[in-house]
């Protein structure tokens, strides 16, 4: 098992997906993170949204984000659920969960960490800000 990430190595936003129908982490789930109003990166930055993709590991966690070179044009943070329910529920009610949350300038400046756990069931889900 890999050593846990130190706070300096951990991205400022992490995600954890748990399948409550089987009581286990949901591995191999595609997660898209879209920063609708990202902080400026440089004076030459073109502006606009910044998009990252991640995949949940065997513990159901996204611990690293990869930049997407051709961002989508809608405004959403998507977690694709078809992979979760293909094995545990034959005809899922939800195919995708979109979670939008705000990170203020003050929170960015303080370097706050945002952990976004998603608990999934066949006919419902819960999202909250974790630690």
N, C-alpha and C positions, 0 to 999 in steps of 0.2 A: 504494500500500500504506500502511496506517495505521502510525503511529509505534508502537513497542513501549511497553507500559505500564511506568510506573515502579513500584518496589516499593510506594509509597504508594497507587497507583491499582489495583494488582493485588488481587483478592479473596484471602482467606487460603486458600481451596481452589480449585484449578483442575484441569481435566481435559483430556486429549488422547487422541483416538481415532484409531488407525491401522489401515487394512485391509491386512493382510499378504498377502492373496490377490492384490492388484494393486500392492502396494508404494507406496500413497499414503494421504494423510490421508482420513479418513471425514467428509465434511461433511454437515450437515443431520441429525445424529443427536440425538434428544431425550434429555436427561440430567436425572434428578431427584436432587436432593441433599436428604436428610432429616437434620436434626440431632435425634437421639433424646433428647439431654439437653443442650439449649442453655444457654449462660450466661444468667443473669437479665438482662433488658433494662430492667426498671423494677419498682418495688414494686407497680405496678398491673397487671403482666403476668399474663395468665391461665395461664401455664405451658403444658406440653405440647410436642409436637414442632413444629419449624419446618421448612417445606418450601419449596424453591426449584426452579425449572426453568431449564434452559439448553439451547442448541442449538449444536452444533459449527459453527464457521465454516469457510471454505474451506481453512484449514490444519488442520482437525480439532480445534480447540481450543474449549473453553468458557471465555470470558474475562469473562463477566458472568452473574450469576444474578438471575432475577426471582422475587419472592415469589409463592407460590401462595395464593390466598385461601381455598380449601376443601381442606385437606390430606386425603390418603388416610388410611385407618385402619390400614394394615399398617406394619411396621417394616422398610423396605427403602430402599436407595439403588439406583436402577435406571438402566440404560443400555439403551435399546430398540434392538435390533440389526436388526430387520426391514428398516429403510431401507438399511442397509449392504449386506445380502446380496441384496436384491431385484434388483440389477443384476449382481452378480458371481457369485452362487451361487443357482441356482433353488430349492433346497430346503434351507435352512440347518438345521443341527443345533441351534443356540442361537438363541432369539428374544430373549432378555434376559439381561443379566449383572447380578448384584447384588453390590456390593462394600461390605463393612462394614469400617470402620477406626476407631481410637480416637485422639482428640485430648485429651491430658491437660490439666488445669488449668494445670500448669506450662508446657506448650507454648503454651497460649493466652496466658498472661501474658508469655511471651517474644516473642509475636507471630510464631511460626513459620509458615512457608508450607508448605502441603501440595499437591503436584502429583501427580495420580493418572493416569498414562498407562495406556491399555488398548490392547494389541496384539491384533487380531482375525484369526482365520483361519476357514476353513469349519467346522472340527471342533475348534477349541480356542482358548483365549485366555490372555493373560498380563497381570497387573496388578502394578504395583510403585509404591513411593513414589519419585517423581522429585525434581528440584530446582527 
